[in-house]
Amino acid sequence: MPALQSSLPWRPLAERDLASLKSRIDGVFSVWLSDWFSEPSLTLSKGRYLSTVAADSACSSTSCQEFGNGLWVRILDQGRDQLVAQALDFQFAARSGESVQVRSMLESFGMRLLQDLAQKLRTCFQIGEPDHGVGATAEPRAFKQGGASFDLQGANQETLLSILLPYELAAKQIPSPVADARSGGLTSRKAALIDSVVSLHAKLGRAELTLPDLSGLALGDVIRLDQKINQDLAICINGSEQAVARGMLHESTESSASMVLQLTSVSIN
């Protein structure tokens, strides 16, 4: 399992975050569909960021219920009916023509269907059942920082149910190569840069020699450089000619066999 982010300062959920969350939920839906449906025609939307206002609206009716500690499911009666119909390969008659016993049986089957999905999602997200019981009506304060929403859609792209994840739960599911609380969450590119190793070199100076002069060099000869004795040395990265810093050369106090650079200016952007 990928490393999960620790509690980080709030930041908007980006497209890559939603894609990562969808990948995890897709895996759950794949197993759930194979367990309950012979020929499912259901797809999971790519997901969208859920603002606090949108979350309040989604939670304003009893169709939104908590099925896990931080996991919410919003489903209307017609959405549940379509799921049950596909699972049983059964076409619903008009409500007025259904017996009480049939309606009760179908509603019970629909609840089992949803509870199994919720159990699989709880296992995936490593969360437990809510303290106040499964199926409780959502409270808007659970989405005080917004969150993410994923729709399970039918053959005609109609929404049958929605999986709602508060920001706090969603952020914990996002893989993070480097967990650095100071950055407020890192992209993969920034994380890779942190682990990169670069080579620094200090330029002592330049000199131009003719080929005869070069071929005539001998031990003890002196080469005059264009660098002044009291001029800071240019410090470059990975062989580049552009200086990222400047510094003075000193003898190390720890070992007479090595030299050290004391930075006098830095120009890294």
matplotlib code that plots the C-alpha trace (Angstrom):
import matplotlib.pyplot as plt

x = [0.0, 1.4, 2.6, -0.2, 0.1, 0.2, -2.0, -1.1, -2.3, -5.3, -4.8, -7.2, -7.6, -6.0, -6.9, -4.0, -5.5, -8.9, -7.4, -5.6, -8.7, -10.8, -8.2, -8.7, -12.5, -12.4, -10.7, -13.5, -16.3, -14.7, -14.9, -18.4, -19.8, -18.4, -19.9, -23.5, -24.0, -23.8, -23.6, -23.2, -23.6, -22.2, -19.3, -17.6, -17.2, -13.7, -14.6, -14.9, -13.9, -16.7, -16.8, -18.3, -21.4, -21.9, -21.3, -24.0, -26.4, -25.7, -26.2, -29.4, -31.6, -32.0, -30.7, -27.1, -26.1, -22.9, -21.7, -18.2, -16.2, -16.0, -17.5, -20.9, -23.2, -26.0, -28.6, -32.2, -34.9, -34.8, -31.0, -31.4, -34.2, -32.0, -29.1, -31.5, -33.0, -29.6, -28.4, -31.5, -32.1, -35.6, -37.8, -39.7, -43.4, -45.2, -45.1, -48.9, -48.8, -46.2, -47.3, -46.0, -44.1, -42.3, -41.4, -40.1, -38.0, -36.5, -35.7, -34.0, -32.0, -31.0, -29.8, -27.7, -26.2, -25.2, -24.0, -21.6, -20.3, -19.8, -18.0, -15.6, -15.0, -14.3, -11.8, -10.1, -9.9, -9.1, -11.9, -14.4, -18.2, -19.4, -19.8, -23.5, -24.3, -24.3, -26.8, -27.1, -28.0, -24.9, -24.1, -22.7, -19.9, -18.3, -17.4, -16.2, -13.2, -15.0, -14.1, -14.4, -17.4, -17.6, -20.8, -21.8, -23.6, -26.0, -26.0, -27.4, -24.9, -27.6, -26.3, -27.4, -25.4, -22.6, -19.6, -18.7, -15.4, -14.7, -11.4, -9.7, -10.4, -9.7, -6.3, -5.2, -5.7, -3.5, -0.1, 2.8, 6.4, 7.6, 5.6, 6.8, 4.5, 6.3, 5.3, 1.6, 1.7, 4.1, 3.6, 5.5, 7.8, 8.8, 9.2, 11.6, 13.6, 14.1, 15.7, 18.0, 21.7, 23.6, 27.2, 28.6, 31.9, 33.7, 35.4, 38.9, 39.3, 40.2, 43.3, 44.0, 47.1, 48.4, 49.1, 52.9, 52.6, 50.4, 52.8, 55.7, 54.3, 56.6, 56.6, 56.8, 55.4, 52.9, 49.6, 47.9, 44.1, 41.5, 40.2, 41.3, 42.7, 40.0, 37.1, 34.4, 34.4, 31.4, 29.7, 27.8, 25.7, 26.3, 28.8, 26.6, 28.3, 25.6, 26.5, 23.9, 26.1, 29.4, 31.8, 35.3, 37.8, 39.2, 41.3, 39.3, 39.7, 39.1, 41.7, 44.6, 44.2, 40.9, 39.4, 36.0, 33.7, 32.1, 29.0, 28.8, 25.7, 23.1, 21.0, 19.1, 15.5]
y = [0.0, 3.5, 5.7, 8.0, 11.7, 12.8, 15.6, 18.5, 22.1, 22.4, 22.7, 22.3, 18.7, 18.8, 16.6, 14.2, 13.8, 13.0, 10.6, 8.8, 8.5, 7.3, 4.6, 3.2, 3.4, 1.8, -1.2, -1.5, -1.2, -3.8, -6.4, -5.2, -5.4, -8.9, -10.1, -8.7, -8.1, -10.5, -7.9, -4.5, -1.3, 1.0, 3.4, 5.6, 9.3, 10.8, 12.7, 16.4, 18.7, 19.3, 22.8, 23.4, 24.9, 22.0, 19.5, 21.3, 21.0, 17.3, 16.7, 18.6, 15.6, 12.2, 10.6, 11.3, 8.9, 7.9, 4.4, 4.6, 6.9, 9.8, 7.9, 9.2, 7.8, 9.8, 7.7, 8.3, 5.7, 5.5, 5.0, 2.1, 0.7, 0.6, -1.1, -3.7, -4.2, -4.8, -7.1, -9.3, -8.8, -7.7, -4.9, -3.0, -2.7, 0.6, 1.4, 1.2, -2.4, -3.7, -5.6, -4.6, -7.8, -7.4, -3.8, -4.8, -7.6, -5.3, -2.6, -5.1, -6.4, -2.9, -2.2, -5.3, -4.3, -0.9, -2.2, -4.6, -1.7, 0.3, -2.5, -2.9, 0.9, 0.9, -1.9, 0.0, 3.3, 1.5, 3.2, 1.8, 2.2, 5.5, 5.9, 6.8, 3.9, 3.0, 5.0, 8.1, 11.3, 13.4, 16.6, 19.5, 20.1, 16.9, 18.7, 22.0, 21.9, 20.5, 17.2, 14.9, 13.3, 10.3, 9.3, 5.8, 6.2, 4.0, 3.2, 6.6, 8.4, 9.1, 9.2, 6.3, 7.0, 9.3, 8.5, 11.6, 11.9, 14.8, 16.5, 15.1, 11.5, 12.2, 13.8, 10.8, 8.4, 10.3, 8.6, 10.9, 10.0, 12.5, 13.6, 17.0, 19.0, 22.2, 22.2, 21.6, 18.6, 18.0, 17.1, 14.1, 16.4, 18.4, 15.2, 13.9, 17.1, 16.8, 13.4, 14.6, 15.0, 17.8, 18.5, 21.9, 23.4, 26.6, 28.5, 29.6, 31.6, 31.3, 31.6, 31.5, 29.8, 29.2, 25.6, 26.2, 27.7, 24.8, 22.2, 23.9, 23.9, 22.4, 21.8, 25.1, 27.3, 29.9, 30.4, 33.8, 33.6, 36.4, 36.0, 38.7, 37.4, 39.1, 38.4, 35.9, 32.6, 31.7, 28.5, 26.5, 23.4, 20.2, 21.9, 24.9, 28.2, 30.1, 31.0, 30.1, 31.4, 33.1, 32.4, 32.8, 29.9, 29.1, 26.4, 24.0, 24.3, 20.6, 19.3, 21.1, 18.8, 20.2, 23.6, 25.0, 27.6, 30.3, 31.6, 35.4, 35.5, 33.1, 33.6, 30.3, 30.9]
z = [0.0, -0.9, 1.9, 3.0, 3.7, 7.3, 8.5, 6.3, 6.0, 3.8, 0.0, -2.9, -4.2, -7.7, -10.7, -9.9, -6.4, -7.7, -10.2, -7.4, -5.3, -8.3, -9.0, -5.4, -5.6, -9.1, -7.6, -4.9, -7.5, -9.8, -7.0, -5.9, -9.5, -10.1, -6.8, -7.5, -11.2, -14.1, -16.9, -15.2, -17.3, -14.6, -14.6, -12.0, -12.8, -12.8, -9.6, -8.7, -5.9, -3.5, -2.0, 1.5, -0.1, -2.5, 0.4, 2.5, -0.4, -0.9, 2.8, 3.1, 2.6, 4.2, 0.9, 2.2, 4.9, 6.7, 5.9, 7.4, 9.7, 7.3, 4.3, 3.0, 0.4, -1.3, -3.1, -4.2, -4.3, -8.1, -8.0, -5.6, -7.7, -10.8, -8.9, -7.6, -11.0, -12.6, -9.8, -10.0, -13.7, -12.7, -14.1, -11.5, -11.9, -11.1, -7.4, -7.3, -8.6, -6.2, -3.2, 0.2, 0.5, -2.8, -2.1, 1.4, -0.1, -2.8, -0.3, 2.0, -1.0, -1.9, 1.6, 1.6, -1.8, -0.4, 2.9, 1.1, -1.0, 2.1, 3.8, 0.9, 0.8, 4.6, 4.1, 1.3, 3.2, 6.5, 8.4, 10.8, 11.2, 12.4, 16.2, 15.8, 13.6, 9.9, 7.8, 9.9, 8.2, 7.4, 9.2, 7.1, 9.6, 8.4, 5.2, 6.8, 4.4, 1.4, -0.1, -3.2, -4.9, -7.2, -9.0, -10.0, -13.3, -15.3, -19.0, -19.8, -17.6, -15.0, -11.4, -9.3, -6.2, -5.1, -2.9, -0.8, 1.0, 3.4, 2.7, 5.8, 4.7, 1.1, 1.8, 3.8, 0.8, -1.6, -2.2, -1.4, -2.3, 0.3, 3.3, 4.2, 6.5, 5.8, 2.1, 2.7, 0.3, -2.5, -6.1, -7.5, -9.4, -6.3, -4.3, -6.9, -6.8, -3.1, -3.6, -6.5, -6.0, -7.8, -8.3, -7.2, -8.6, -7.9, -10.8, -9.8, -13.1, -16.7, -18.8, -22.6, -23.9, -27.3, -28.4, -28.2, -24.7, -23.6, -25.0, -23.4, -19.8, -17.2, -13.4, -11.5, -14.3, -13.3, -15.1, -14.7, -14.3, -14.9, -11.3, -8.8, -5.5, -3.5, -5.9, -4.9, -6.7, -8.9, -7.8, -10.5, -10.7, -12.8, -15.1, -15.9, -16.6, -14.8, -11.2, -8.5, -5.7, -4.9, -2.1, -0.6, -0.5, 2.9, 4.5, 6.6, 10.3, 10.7, 8.3, 6.6, 3.6, 2.5, 1.4, 2.2, 0.5, 2.6, 0.7, 0.3, -2.0, -3.3, -6.4, -6.7, -7.9]

ax = plt.figure().add_subplot(projection="3d")
ax.plot(x, y, z, "-o")
ax.set_aspect("equal")
plt.show()
